């Protein structure tokens, strides 16, 4: 809508409520808050590297230390599709792979068999998806398998460039995992894809996203505007932090001073004191009812008001 008013590349963030049609369950709410961050108007892989840096920075600020930023590339998945002769069934393949964490390998195999995949192609598929090793070993393994796949080689090259850029930023690959089986079922992704999971919590991914080259054209843009973005599920982050007990006790305190009183005269005097404290920037409140002092002090203790 504002194509001619904004300066490209255009960076934006937004926090808003969103809704899903799925059946609500633990960690999957009907209504929830989502924090989006995107860059539109460039296909530079610096943006992918900065998404990883942004995730690391956000989690450091939140005190989350044990997590994985899983990364893959749609080109790698397309290369795998070529190897299992699924060029016309890519969407079905990617959607099925995306369910691996939820339903397991055997159920995914059953689903793919019903969609026309052969046992031979599934043997090849899971030989690749289940390959274990370091990032370098995975890259070398796929480089060999993609000897005749141009799109697969492009995916590998992009990922290697992202890792090189991270090194250029002076950061490590800690928390970053190259996951060959990461698919993300949404069809509009065209390049790197991301998913973030916090370890040792009973909840799924708390963030996900990726590169989308053609999405703006679907909404009426006459020109191709490549973009890349990530979304944080604010409610899931909150649930995970609650489970890990990362919220400090003082976060529950709303005031630092409570003005208590014995009678109407002292309450009226307290009103003037209250305004003076607030003018000084001190979070303060006065107990609003004429009750016994013990009830007022109990109120202060429950709200963790120190004074």
C-alpha positions in Angstrom: 0.0 0.0 0.0 2.9 2.4 0.8 5.3 1.1 -1.8 6.3 4.6 -3.0 6.5 6.2 0.4 8.8 3.8 2.2 12.6 3.4 1.9 13.8 0.0 0.9 15.0 -2.2 2.5 12.1 -1.6 4.9 12.4 -2.9 8.4 9.3 -3.3 10.6 8.1 -4.9 13.8 4.6 -5.3 15.1 2.9 -6.8 18.2 -0.7 -7.8 17.8 -3.4 -10.3 18.7 -4.0 -13.1 16.2 -6.4 -16.0 16.0 -6.3 -19.6 14.8 -9.0 -22.0 13.8 -7.3 -25.1 15.4 -8.7 -26.8 18.5 -7.2 -25.0 21.5 -4.8 -27.0 23.6 -1.8 -26.5 25.9 0.4 -23.9 24.2 -2.0 -23.4 21.3 -4.5 -20.8 22.1 -7.5 -19.6 20.0 -6.4 -16.0 20.6 -2.8 -15.1 21.3 -0.2 -12.3 20.9 2.4 -12.5 18.2 5.5 -10.3 17.8 6.7 -10.0 14.1 9.9 -8.6 12.8 10.5 -8.4 9.0 12.8 -6.9 6.4 11.3 -6.4 2.9 13.1 -5.3 -0.3 16.4 -7.1 -0.1 17.5 -10.7 -0.7 20.8 -10.2 1.3 21.6 -13.0 3.6 22.8 -10.5 6.2 19.1 -10.3 7.2 19.0 -14.0 8.0 22.1 -13.6 10.1 20.6 -10.7 11.9 17.4 -12.6 12.6 19.6 -15.2 14.5 21.4 -12.3 16.4 18.0 -10.8 17.2 16.7 -14.1 18.7 19.9 -14.5 20.7 19.6 -10.9 22.0 15.9 -11.3 23.0 16.5 -14.6 24.8 19.5 -13.1 26.7 17.3 -10.2 27.8 14.6 -12.7 29.0 17.1 -14.9 30.8 16.5 -17.9 28.6 19.7 -19.8 28.2 18.9 -23.3 27.0 17.3 -23.2 23.6 17.9 -24.1 19.9 17.5 -22.0 16.8 16.8 -24.6 14.1 17.6 -23.5 10.6 17.1 -25.1 7.2 16.6 -24.0 3.6 13.7 -24.6 1.2 16.3 -25.3 -1.5 17.6 -28.2 0.5 14.1 -29.6 0.9 13.5 -29.1 -2.8 16.8 -31.0 -3.5 15.5 -33.8 -1.3 12.2 -33.8 -3.2 14.2 -34.3 -6.4 16.1 -37.2 -5.0 12.8 -39.0 -4.0 11.1 -38.1 -7.3 8.5 -35.9 -5.6 8.8 -32.8 -7.8 5.1 -32.6 -8.4 4.3 -33.6 -4.8 6.5 -31.1 -3.0 3.8 -29.6 -0.9 2.5 -32.9 0.3 6.1 -33.9 1.2 6.9 -30.8 3.1 3.6 -30.8 5.0 4.2 -34.4 6.1 7.9 -33.8 7.1 6.6 -30.8 9.2 4.6 -33.3 11.3 7.6 -35.4 12.3 7.9 -33.9 15.8 4.2 -34.3 16.3 3.3 -37.8 15.0 6.6 -39.6 14.5 8.4 -41.2 11.6 6.0 -44.2 11.1 2.9 -42.1 10.9 4.6 -39.7 8.4 5.6 -42.8 6.3 2.0 -44.0 6.4 0.7 -40.6 5.2 3.3 -40.4 2.4 2.4 -43.9 1.2 -1.2 -42.9 0.9 -0.1 -39.9 -1.2 1.7 -42.1 -3.8 5.3 -42.3 -2.5 7.0 -45.7 -2.8 8.8 -47.6 -0.1 12.1 -47.1 -2.0 11.7 -43.3 -2.1 10.8 -43.3 1.7 14.0 -45.3 2.4 16.0 -42.6 0.6 14.1 -39.8 2.3 14.6 -40.9 5.9 18.2 -41.9 5.2 18.7 -38.2 4.6 16.4 -36.8 7.2 17.9 -39.0 10.0 21.5 -38.2 9.2 23.3 -37.2 12.4 26.5 -35.2 12.7 27.9 -31.7 13.1 26.9 -28.8 10.9 30.0 -29.4 8.8 29.3 -33.1 8.4 25.7 -32.5 7.4 26.9 -29.9 4.8 29.4 -32.4 3.4 26.8 -35.2 3.3 24.3 -33.1 1.4 26.8 -31.6 -0.9 27.6 -35.2 -2.1 23.9 -36.1 -2.4 23.1 -32.9 -4.3 25.8 -33.4 -6.9 23.1 -33.2 -9.6 20.7 -30.8 -7.9 21.2 -27.1 -8.7 18.5 -26.0 -6.2 19.9 -28.2 -3.5 23.4 -26.8 -4.0 21.9 -23.3 -3.8 20.3 -24.1 -0.4 23.6 -25.4 0.9 25.5 -22.4 -0.4 23.1 -20.0 1.3 23.3 -21.7 4.6 27.1 -21.7 4.5 27.0 -18.0 3.8 24.8 -17.4 6.8 27.2 -19.2 9.0 30.1 -17.2 7.5 28.3 -14.0 8.2 27.6 -15.0 11.8 31.4 -15.5 12.2 31.9 -12.1 10.7 29.7 -10.5 13.4 32.0 -12.0 16.0 29.3 -14.4 17.3 29.4 -18.2 17.7 27.1 -20.8 16.3 26.0 -21.6 19.9 22.3 -22.4 20.0 22.2 -22.6 16.2 21.4 -26.1 14.8 21.2 -27.0 11.1 18.2 -29.4 11.0 17.7 -31.2 7.7 14.2 -32.3 8.7 12.9 -28.8 9.5 10.3 -28.0 6.9 7.7 -25.5 8.2 4.5 -26.3 6.2 3.7 -22.9 4.9 4.1 -22.9 1.2 5.3 -19.2 0.8 8.8 -19.8 2.2 11.4 -19.8 -0.5 14.8 -19.7 1.3 16.1 -20.1 4.8 13.6 -21.2 7.4 13.8 -20.9 11.2 12.2 -22.5 14.2 13.1 -21.8 17.9 12.5 -24.3 20.7 13.3 -23.8 24.4 14.7 -27.0 25.9 13.2 -28.7 28.9 9.7 -27.2 28.7 6.5 -28.9 27.8 5.7 -26.6 24.9 6.4 -26.5 21.2 8.3 -23.9 19.2 8.1 -20.3 20.5 9.3 -18.7 17.3 9.4 -19.4 13.5 9.8 -17.7 10.2 11.9 -17.6 7.0 12.6 -16.0 3.6 9.6 -15.3 1.3 10.5 -14.1 -2.2 7.0 -13.9 -3.8 4.6 -13.1 -1.0 4.1 -9.4 -1.8 3.0 -10.2 -5.3 0.2 -12.4 -3.9 -1.2 -9.2 -2.3 -1.2 -7.1 -5.5 2.4 -5.8 -5.8 3.4 -5.7 -9.4 7.1 -6.1 -8.6 8.9 -8.8 -6.7 9.9 -7.7 -3.2 11.9 -10.3 -1.4 11.5 -10.4 2.4 12.5 -12.4 5.4 10.8 -12.4 8.9 10.4 -14.1 12.2 7.5 -14.3 14.7 7.6 -14.8 18.4 4.6 -16.3 20.2 4.4 -14.0 23.2 2.0 -16.3 25.1 4.2 -19.3 24.5 7.3 -17.4 25.7 5.4 -16.4 28.8 4.3 -20.0 29.5 7.9 -21.3 29.0 9.3 -18.6 31.3 6.6 -19.5 34.0 7.6 -23.1 33.7 11.3 -22.3 34.1 10.6 -19.9 36.9 12.4 -17.0 35.2 10.1 -14.2 36.3 11.7 -12.4 39.3 9.6 -12.1 42.5 9.9 -8.4 42.4 8.1 -8.4 39.0 4.9 -9.0 41.0 5.3 -5.8 42.9 3.3 -2.8 41.6 4.2 -0.2 44.2 7.2 0.5 46.4 5.3 2.5 49.1 1.9 1.9 50.7 0.4 4.7 52.8 -1.7 3.2 55.6 -3.8 5.1 58.1 -5.5 4.8 61.5 -8.5 7.2 60.9 -10.0 9.7 58.5 -7.7 12.5 59.6 -4.5 10.5 59.0 -6.0 9.2 55.7 -6.5 12.8 54.5 -3.0 13.7 55.5 -1.7 10.7 53.7 -3.3 11.9 50.4 -0.9 14.9 50.4 2.1 12.6 51.2 0.9 10.3 48.3 1.0 13.0 45.8 4.4 14.2 46.9 5.8 10.7 46.5 4.3 10.4 43.0 5.7 13.7 42.0 9.1 12.3 42.9 8.5 9.3 40.6 8.0 6.9 43.5 5.3 4.3 42.7 2.9 4.7 45.7 -0.6 4.0 46.7 -2.9 4.6 49.7 -5.2 1.9 51.2 -8.6 3.2 50.2 -10.8 1.9 53.0 -10.9 2.8 56.8 -10.0 -0.7 58.1 -7.7 -2.1 60.9 -4.0 -1.5 60.4 -3.3 -5.2 60.3 -5.5 -5.7 57.2 -3.6 -2.9 55.5 -0.2 -4.5 56.4 -1.4 -7.9 55.2 -2.4 -6.2 51.9 1.1 -4.8 51.6 2.7 -8.1 52.3 0.6 -10.0 49.7 1.5 -7.3 47.1 5.1 -7.4 48.2 5.2 -3.6 48.8 8.4 -3.1 50.8 7.5 0.2 52.6 
